[in-house]
């Protein structure tokens, strides 16, 4: 059967550098390795890729091949020599070990960080503004109080795994066209720990951890809003093999207020005043999150007028200072009048006349300008 051109097999041109040859080989070997590609022709194609690399990666063999073709490297008809081909880096990419090598227990039993946990917390509007201390309740795993985490019943100890002789791994030797290849796999009997528990702890059933209900007092800082997260370091699931615990994330959800609305760090308030207060002016009490404050409404105040109460808004999170409270004035028109009130309005009407004027700007224009568009 006619042999294919080695450059064609690797998909490179004849001027390819050694690094380009190596890169091409890795890509083709990944594609056709029998442990990855289950096609019945994959093993033969993988062997063909290895053969091409064995020749083109060797300067002397490549020179002979470039000059004489396959005849220059086949000699007396024998196959190319693979004994000097270093494939350890390739196989480490596939399986985590080199030919004849092992990953060892260090990687599998390395410390691992615990899983993060999280929960939503509902706050009142005032709590989000001023902060609060809240009790958080949740469930998590903690080291078993009976076995101290080793999973064995008190008075007993975990024994050496007989399947892997305590190594935590099982080796299998596979014969390939490249020679003997040692494949290392995690021992299924002990899950890589090298130990088996013959007498599991009755409290945790051999897990080494037990489920606990936890109560934590959490300090909520002033100025949080819906979506704000607070991280409780180390309050998540326990780590494995001595690794650190995960974290616990508390996400805030603020309930709407009866009449306050938040816009970033400002508080907005729509306030109704009666027609005489707007016309004659008045000193009124305005609600704020700090309590009621006095506000002087000048005579002739129009609907849509905005008054700003400096420093009466929401504190800046983790910063000094506070936003403002913006009071939007709405003049309330009475819908029912008694006889005396009607008479007074009729007398007022005779002095004001009946002329009407088109309004150049409406209330929504004022509102948009006041709150920044």
QUIMOGI-V172148 format. One record per helix or strand of 2 or more residues. SS is the DSSP state (alpha for helix, beta for strand). FROM is the first residue (numbers start at 1). LEN is the number of residues. If there is no record, write none. Layout:
ss=<SS/SS>
from=<FROM/FROM>
len=<LEN/LEN>
This chain:
ss=<alpha/alpha/alpha/alpha/alpha/alpha/alpha/beta/alpha/beta/beta/beta/beta/beta/beta/beta/beta/beta/beta/alpha/beta/beta/beta/beta/alpha/alpha>
from=<6/18/42/59/71/88/105/117/125/132/159/169/179/195/209/229/248/260/266/275/282/291/306/325/339/363>
len=<5/15/15/10/4/8/4/7/6/12/2/8/8/2/12/4/7/4/9/6/7/7/4/8/14/8>
